[in-house]
C-alpha cells in the first residue's frame, strides 16, 4: 500500500508542472489526492476513525493554504500552522485509540501532500529555485524505492525504525517551509530551501546508514 500510495506523487509532480497556471496545478493535486484518499478507505472496506477524520480535514486546509500563498497573504501562514497543529492532534488521538497501519500511511501521505502543494505554490508565486520541488519528491522516493528493490532483490530489506532525530528534523523542515509562506519576509528563501534539502538528505542517509550498520552487527 505504501509503495502504491507514494508512486502517485512522482506523477502528480510532473503533471502539475505541465500547467502554466498555479491554480490548475494545485487544484489538480487537491482533487487527485482527495479521490485517492477516499478510494483507500473504500478499498480497505473500513470506516475512517476519529484520527482519520482529522487527517481528512487537513486535506482541504492544505489546499486553502496553497491558494492564499498564491495571493501572497499572511493568512496562508496561519492556515499552514493550523494544518501542523491538526497533524499533532490526529497523532495524539491515534495513540489513545490505537494506531492502525492504514491510518499511519494516510497520515504520512497527507503530510507529503501538504509539502507538495506548499512547494508548488511557493515555486510559482515567488519564483524560487526549482530545487524546492525536491522536498516532496525526496520523501516519496525514499518510501517507494526500498519496496521496488525488494521485489527485484528479495534479500533486500530496508525498514528503518522511527527515531527522535528523524521526527525532529522533519518538524524543523516543515516549520522552515511554513516560514517561507510569510509575504514580504526578510528570510532568504533560497538559503532556507537549500538548508531544508540538506537536512532531509542527511536524515535519509542517516536512516540508511544506521539500518545497515545494525544488520551488519546482527550478522557478526
N, C-alpha and C positions, 0 to 999 in steps of 0.2 A: 504493500500500500504506500509506504513512504517513497519508494522509487517512482511509482506511477504518479503519485501526487506531485512530486517535485519536478518531474520531467516537464510539466506544463509551463514552469517558469522560464525555461530557456526559450520555448516557443513564444510565450507571451511577450518577452522582452524584444525578440526580433520583430514580431508582428506589430508591437506598439511603435517601434521606430519607423515603420512603413508609412505612418501618418505624419503629416507635417503639423497638424493641429493638436495641441496638447489635450484639449477636451476630448477628442476622439480616442486618443491613446489611453488616457486613464479611465474613460468610460468603458472601453473595451475590456480592460483588465478587471474593472469592478464587476461587470456583467459576467465575464467568464469565471471569475473566482466564486461569485455568488452561486452560479449554476453548478460549479464543481463541488462546492460545499454541501449544497442540498442533495446532490446525487450521491455524495458519500454516505449520508445517513439513510437514503433510500436503498442503496446497495447493501448496506450493513443490516437493513431492516431493524433499525433501532431508533428509539425516540431520543432526541437530544436532552441531556440532563441540564441542571441549572448552570453548571460551569460551561457547557456547550452553548447555552443560550446567551451567556455573557460574551463568549467568543464570537458568536454570530452577530451580536450587536456591534462588535468592533469593526465589522466589515464596512457598513455604511459610514461609520465615524472616520475611518481611514480615507474613504473616498471624499468626504467633505473637507477633510484637512488638505488633501491634494488640490481640490478646487480653490480653496482660499489661498493656498501657496501661489497658485496661478494669478490670483488677484493682488498678490504682494500685501496681504493683510495679516496683521498680528493675530487675528482670530485663528489662523492656521496653527500657530504655536500652541494656543490654548487647547484646541481640539486634539492636537497630537499628544499633548500631556494627558488629556483625558483618556486617549487610547492606551497610553503607557500605564496609567492608573488601573484601568479595567483589566489590563493584562495581569497585573498583580492580584486583582480581585478574583479573577477566574482561577488563578493558581491556588489561592487560599481555599476557595470553595472546593476545588478538585481534591485537595489534600484532606479536607474534612469529610467529604462524601465518599472518597475513594477514587483515585485516578483510574482512567481507562486508557487502553492503548490508542484507540481511535481519537480520543479526546486530546491526548498528548500530541499526536500527529497534526490534528486540526489546529491546535494552538500554535504549534511551531510554524505551520504553513501560513496561518493568519499573520503572524509576525513578519514573515518574509513578504507577504502580500503588501503589508504596510511599508516595508522597506522599498519594494518595487514602485509603488505609487508615489512615495515621497521622493525617491531619487529621480524618477521620470519628471515629476513636476518641478523639482529644483533645477534639473538639467535644462528643460525647455524655458523656464521662467528667467533664470539668472545666467544662462549660457555658461555653465560651469564646464569643467573638463569632462569628457565622455567617460573617463575612468570612474566617475561617480557611479555609473551603471554596473560596475564590477561588484558593488556591495551586495545586492540581492543575488547576483549570479554566482558569486563565490560560494555562498551558503548552499545554493541549490546543487552545485557541482559537488560540494563536499558531502552532501547527503546521497546523491544518486550514483556517483562513481563506484563506491565500495560494493553495493549490490550487483552492479553490472560486472565488476571484476570477479566477483564470487561465482557468477554464472559461467564465466569463461574459465576461471581457475577455482574449482571447488574448495581448494585448501586455503584460499584467501579469506581471512576472517578479520574484519575491522569493525569493532563496536566499542568506541571509547566511552568510558563511564562519565557521567555528569560530574563536573568539578566546579568549585567556587571560582577558580581562576577564569574558566570559560564563561560562566554566568556574569562575572564582574566585568569582563572585557566587553561582552555583548551589551550589557546595560550601559556601559560608558559610551560605546559607539552609537547606540540609539539616542542617548542624551545629546551627544555631539551633533548628530544628524538633525535632531529637533531644533537645536540652537541655530542651525543654518536656515531654518524657516523664518527667523526673525527678519522682517524687512528693514532696510537701511541700517543694517548692523555693521559694526566696525570689525567684526570677526572675519579674518581672512579665509574665505570659503575654500579656496584651492588648497591651502595648507591643512585645513581641517579634514578635507576629503582624503588627502594623502595619509594623514595620521590614522584615520579610520581604517583605510585599506591595509596599512601596515599592521595595525593591532589585530585585525581579523586574520591576516595571513600568519601572524605569529601564533595566534590562538589555535588555528587549524593545524599548523605544522607541529606545534607542541603536542596536540592530541595524537597526531600520527606517530611522532617520535616516542612519546610515553607509552602508547599502546604496544608498540613493537618491542620496546625495552622490556615490558612486563612479559611478553610472550617468549622472549629470549631467555629471561630469568627462569621461566617455568620449564623450559627445555633443559636447562643446565642441572 
